[in-house]
Amino acid sequence: MRHIVVDDSMQVHLRGILEPVEIRDRKGRVVGHYTPVVTPEVRATYDKAVEMMDAAEFDRLLAEQGDKATSIAPLLARLRASEKQG
């Protein structure tokens, strides 16, 4: 089978996809399909995480915090910086 090497930018978009998806261009035309390779262990971990989450609780917390809610981006940046140092 022929293959395409995915750059880092596309890899970010594909990360976390567990089911087959269509890939479309900017005009909405289907250019292909992507079927991720998901091991049973990864699927079990994902399913367990979903069970632990309560969407209603997230919505309630977000509504409660209103515009005080902050982005997770600063936390991720600090974690990435500490990974590079350690």
N, C-alpha and C positions, 0 to 999 in steps of 0.2 A: 504494500500500500504506500502511496506517496504521502508525504507529510509537509507541514508548514511549521517553521520554528516561530514560536510566540515570543514577542518582546516583552519587557517588564511591564509596559503600559497595558497591554492586552491581558497579561497574566493577572493583573490587579482586578480587571473586570470579570475574569473567569473564576477567580478564587471564591469558594463558598457555594458555587453552583453544584447542586446534587442531582438534578434532573436534566434530561435533554432540553435544549433551548434552540430557537432559531436565531441566526445571526443576520441582522438586516443592515442595509446601508442607510444613509441619512434620509433617503426618500421613502424608506419603509419597505424596499424590495428585499426579499429573502435572498441572501447570497450563500447561505449554507446552514448547516446544523452542527451543533456541538453536543457531544455526549461525553460527560465527564467520567473518568475512571474513579469510582468510589468503592473503597474496600468495605467489607462488612463492619470492620472496627470503626472506621470513620463514620459510617452511617449510624451505628449504635451510639456513638458519642454525640452526634448531632441530635438524634432522637431524644436522648436523655436530657440534653440541654434545653430542647424545646419543651419537654415536660416540666422542667423546673421554672420556666418563664411564665409569667402571668401578664398577658397583654393589658388586661384591665388595670392592673396595678401600675404598669408603666404609664398608661394614659392618665391615671389619677395623679401620679407623682409629677408628670409633666404639667398638668393643669394646675396643680398646687404651686409649683415653682414659677409658672408663668415665664416672664422675661428674665427671671433670675437663673433659669436653666442655662447651663454652659455646655459648650461643645466638648466632646471627648478628645479633640485634636491636641490640646495642650498636654493631656495625660499621655497620649501615644508618643508625642515628641519627647517627653521626659524618659519614657521607657526605652525608646530607640536610642537616645543618647547614652543611657546607662548601659545598654547592651554593647555599644561600641567601646565604652570605657572598660567594661568587665571582660 
